[in-house]
Amino acid sequence: MSASNNAFHMAIAESAGNRHVTNLYKNLLPGFYPLSHSLLSSAKLSSFSYKDYFARVSDEHQSIIAAIASRDADAADKMARNHAKLICERVMA
C-alpha cells in the first residue's frame, strides 16, 4: 500500500505543476506510512482495522481519480479535503 499510496499522492502533486507542491509531497510522504502504521497499531482493536482503513484509502483514491477523469474539479476538491481528514481521524482515535 505504501508504494501505491505514495505514487497516487505524487501524481496529484506533480499534476499541480508547482515544484514547491511537488517538493512538499516528496518530503512529507515518507513519514505518512510509518505514522499510519503506528496509529493503527495503537488503536483500539474494535475501532478500525487495518483492512478497513486501507480499503477506505483505496476507495477514496479511486473516487478522486474518477472525479479528476471526469473533470469535476469541485468533486475532486471535496473528496481530496475529506481524504486529508483521514489521518486526523486516526490521530484522534
Secondary structure, DSSP 8 states (H G I E B T S, - for coil): -HHHHHHHHHHHHHHTT-HHHHHHHHHHHHHHHHHHHHHHHHS-TTT--HHHHHHHHHHHHHHHHHHHHTT-HHHHHHHHHHHHHHHHHHHH-
